């Protein structure tokens, strides 16, 4: 660890006195050039995570740890989680950035995870073009060779990041597991009854292996939609009944309407629709 710290220390940028502003502006300018051109390869340019002259960086490994120590057990758990994802065909690299020091010559990108993910992804592009996850105290950044990351960004927004290097590591573990989730959630609509003009509680059960699940709900008679609702992705206890209120219009004809539920999880997986009758008496 001492050798690693010494190896990285010589690449730190120490700005002081009148030159501090000019150095920061220079770093910003260099960053913008990289982000706009998109043509670069990893090299010893002062960005520790992409440095090919150090052996513990992303060109050689799938996890980059910050200077602030991560507890050994948690660091190993992160490596194992990333290794398992990669072994299963879900290619991903992870960089934990705990302070500006971890950014070497581009400290201006600290707590700008999305921008740094693009910068780092561009730095690695000649060697690696798959998923790249950046975790900073301010949030997550995700990059995949210029591909759309809308779904992944929505997934990452459901994860909290605790303070310190260990907080970053645990958040990264949670993120990789959610992003690599291909198992769909489950949904079960429960039957009920009501009268025209009355409010009833529609009941259903949704569950997911992540513990986080949302739902899309629909009431219809035949192919005619009567009402639709949605429940955002949230933490739900397994087997717990969820409810949503619905007031049947006074014009609703007596008979049976179909109440259908589709569950969604943070990774974007969907359950099969589950339907149950709601009797209008």
C-alpha positions in Angstrom: 0.0 0.0 0.0 2.9 2.4 0.7 4.4 1.8 -2.7 1.0 2.4 -4.3 0.5 5.7 -2.4 4.0 6.8 -3.4 3.4 5.8 -7.0 0.2 7.9 -7.1 1.5 10.8 -5.0 3.9 12.1 -7.7 0.9 12.5 -10.0 -1.1 14.8 -7.7 -1.6 18.4 -8.8 -0.9 20.9 -6.0 -2.1 24.3 -7.0 -1.3 27.3 -4.8 -0.7 31.1 -5.0 -1.5 33.1 -8.1 -1.2 30.0 -10.4 -4.2 28.1 -8.9 -6.8 29.7 -11.1 -4.9 29.2 -14.3 -4.2 25.6 -13.5 -7.8 24.9 -12.8 -8.9 26.6 -16.0 -6.2 24.6 -17.9 -7.6 21.4 -16.4 -11.2 22.3 -17.4 -10.0 23.1 -21.0 -8.2 19.8 -21.3 -11.2 18.0 -20.0 -13.5 19.7 -22.5 -11.2 18.8 -25.4 -11.3 15.1 -24.4 -15.1 15.1 -23.9 -15.7 16.8 -27.3 -13.2 14.9 -29.4 -14.0 11.4 -28.0 -10.7 10.2 -29.6 -8.2 9.3 -26.9 -6.6 6.3 -25.2 -5.5 5.6 -21.7 -2.1 7.0 -20.9 -0.1 8.7 -18.1 -1.9 12.0 -18.3 -2.5 12.6 -14.6 -5.8 10.8 -14.3 -5.0 8.0 -11.7 -7.9 5.7 -12.6 -6.8 5.4 -16.3 -3.0 5.5 -15.9 -1.4 2.6 -17.7 1.9 3.3 -15.8 0.3 2.1 -12.5 -0.6 -1.6 -12.0 -3.7 -1.0 -9.8 -5.8 1.0 -12.3 -8.7 0.3 -14.6 -6.6 -0.7 -17.7 -5.5 -3.7 -15.7 -8.3 -4.3 -13.2 -12.1 -3.9 -12.9 -12.1 -1.9 -9.7 -10.3 1.3 -8.9 -10.2 2.2 -5.1 -9.7 5.7 -3.7 -6.7 6.9 -1.7 -8.9 7.0 1.4 -8.8 3.4 2.6 -11.8 1.1 2.1 -12.1 -1.6 4.7 -10.4 -4.8 3.5 -13.6 -7.0 3.8 -15.7 -4.5 1.9 -13.1 -3.9 -0.8 -12.9 -7.7 -1.4 -16.7 -7.9 -1.5 -16.8 -5.2 -4.1 -14.1 -7.0 -6.2 -16.0 -10.3 -5.9 -19.3 -8.7 -6.9 -17.7 -7.1 -10.0 -15.9 -10.3 -10.8 -19.1 -12.3 -10.6 -20.9 -9.8 -12.9 -18.2 -10.0 -15.4 -18.0 -13.8 -15.3 -21.7 -13.9 -16.0 -21.3 -11.8 -19.1 -22.2 -8.4 -17.6 -19.0 -6.4 -18.4 -18.4 -3.6 -16.0 -15.6 -1.6 -14.4 -16.0 0.5 -11.2 -14.1 3.6 -10.0 -14.6 4.9 -6.5 -13.7 8.6 -6.2 -13.7 9.8 -2.6 -11.9 13.2 -3.0 -10.3 15.5 -5.6 -7.0 13.7 -4.9 -8.4 10.6 -6.7 -8.7 12.7 -9.9 -5.1 13.7 -10.2 -4.9 16.5 -12.8 -8.6 17.0 -13.2 -9.8 17.7 -9.6 -12.4 20.2 -11.0 -14.5 17.1 -11.9 -14.9 16.1 -8.3 -18.5 15.5 -7.4 -19.4 15.7 -11.1 -19.8 12.0 -11.6 -21.6 12.0 -14.9 -19.0 14.3 -16.5 -16.1 12.3 -15.0 -17.6 9.0 -16.2 -17.6 10.4 -19.8 -14.0 11.7 -19.3 -12.8 8.4 -17.9 -14.7 6.4 -20.4 -13.0 8.3 -23.2 -9.6 7.8 -21.6 -10.2 4.0 -21.6 -11.9 3.8 -25.0 -8.9 2.4 -26.8 -8.8 -0.5 -24.3 -12.3 -0.9 -23.0 -15.7 0.0 -24.5 -18.2 -1.6 -22.1 -20.0 -0.4 -18.9 -18.2 2.0 -16.6 -19.6 3.0 -13.2 -18.2 6.0 -11.2 -19.2 6.5 -7.6 -18.6 9.9 -5.8 -20.1 11.3 -2.6 -22.5 13.4 -4.8 -23.8 10.4 -6.8 -23.2 8.0 -9.7 -21.9 8.4 -13.2 -22.4 5.8 -15.9 -20.8 5.5 -19.3 -21.0 2.9 -22.0 -19.1 3.9 -25.1 -21.6 6.6 -26.1 -24.7 4.4 -25.8 -27.8 5.6 -24.1 -27.7 5.2 -20.3 -31.2 6.4 -19.4 -32.3 3.0 -17.9 -29.1 2.7 -15.9 -29.3 6.3 -14.6 -32.9 5.7 -13.4 -31.7 2.5 -11.6 -28.9 4.3 -9.9 -31.1 7.1 -8.6 -32.8 4.5 -6.3 -29.5 3.9 -4.4 -28.3 5.9 -1.4 -24.6 6.7 -0.9 -23.4 6.7 2.8 -20.4 8.8 3.9 -16.8 7.8 3.5 -14.9 5.4 1.3 -16.9 2.4 2.8 -20.1 4.2 1.8 -18.9 4.5 -1.8 -17.9 0.8 -1.8 -21.3 -0.4 -0.5 -23.1 1.8 -2.9 -21.1 0.4 -5.8 -21.9 -3.2 -4.7 -25.6 -2.3 -4.5 -25.4 -0.6 -7.9 -23.7 -3.5 -9.7 -26.2 -6.0 -8.3 -29.1 -3.9 -9.4 -27.7 -3.1 -12.9 -26.9 -6.8 -13.4 -30.4 -7.9 -12.3 -32.2 -9.8 -15.0 -34.8 -11.6 -12.8 -38.3 -10.1 -13.3 -40.4 -9.1 -10.3 -43.7 -10.8 -9.4 -47.2 -9.3 -9.3 -50.6 -10.6 -8.0 -53.8 -8.7 -8.3 -56.4 -9.4 -5.6 -60.2 -9.5 -6.3 -62.6 -7.0 -4.8 -66.0 -5.3 -5.1 -67.5 -1.8 -5.0 -70.6 0.2 -6.1 -71.0 3.0 -8.6 -69.9 6.3 -7.0 -68.2 4.5 -4.1 -64.4 4.6 -3.3 -62.8 1.2 -2.8 -59.3 0.0 -2.0 -57.8 -2.0 -4.8 -55.4 -4.6 -3.4 -52.3 -6.2 -4.9 -49.0 -7.8 -4.0 -45.7 -7.1 -5.8 -42.2 -8.3 -5.0 -38.6 -8.3 -6.3 -35.3 -9.9 -5.4 -33.9 -6.3 -4.9 -36.6 -5.4 -2.4 -37.4 -2.4 -4.6 -40.5 -2.5 -6.9 -43.1 -0.4 -8.6 -46.3 -1.2 -10.4 -48.6 -0.2 -13.3 -52.3 -0.8 -12.6 -55.2 -0.8 -15.0 -59.0 -1.2 -14.7 -60.8 -2.3 -17.9 -64.0 -3.8 -19.1 -63.1 -5.9 -22.2 -60.8 -3.8 -24.3 -62.1 -0.5 -22.9 -59.9 1.2 -20.3 -61.7 2.5 -17.3 -58.8 3.9 -15.2 -55.0 3.5 -14.9 -52.5 4.2 -12.1 -48.8 3.9 -11.4 -46.8 3.3 -8.2 -43.1 4.4 -8.3 -40.3 2.0 -7.5 -40.0 1.9 -3.7 -38.9 -0.5 -1.0 -41.6 -3.1 -0.4 -41.6 -5.9 2.1 -42.1 -9.3 0.5 -45.7 -10.6 0.7 -47.1 -7.3 2.0 -50.3 -6.2 0.4 -50.3 -2.8 -1.3 -53.4 -0.7 -1.9 -54.6 2.1 -4.1 -57.9 3.9 -3.9 -60.3 4.1 -6.8 -63.7 5.8 -7.0 -66.0 4.1 -9.5 -67.8 6.7 -11.6 -71.5 6.8 -10.9 -72.0 5.9 -14.6 -70.1 2.6 -14.2 -72.4 -0.2 -15.3 -72.9 -3.1 -12.9 -71.0 -6.3 -13.6 -67.3 -7.2 -13.5 -64.3 -5.2 -14.5 -60.8 -6.5 -14.8 -58.1 -5.2 -12.4 -54.6 -5.9 -13.8 -51.1 -5.3 -12.3 -47.6 -5.3 -13.8 -44.7 -5.0 -11.5 -41.4 -3.2 -12.4 -38.0 -3.3 -10.7 -35.1 -0.7 -10.7 -33.3 -2.6 -13.5 -36.3 -2.2 -15.8 -37.5 -5.8 -15.6 -41.3 -6.3 -15.8 -43.5 -9.0 -14.5 -46.3 -10.7 -16.3 -49.7 -9.1 -15.9 -51.8 -10.4 -13.1 -55.5 -9.8 -13.3 -58.4 -10.2 -10.9 -62.1 -9.4 -11.0 -63.6 -6.3 -9.3 -67.4 -6.7 -9.0 -69.5 -3.6 -9.6 -72.7 -4.2 -7.6 
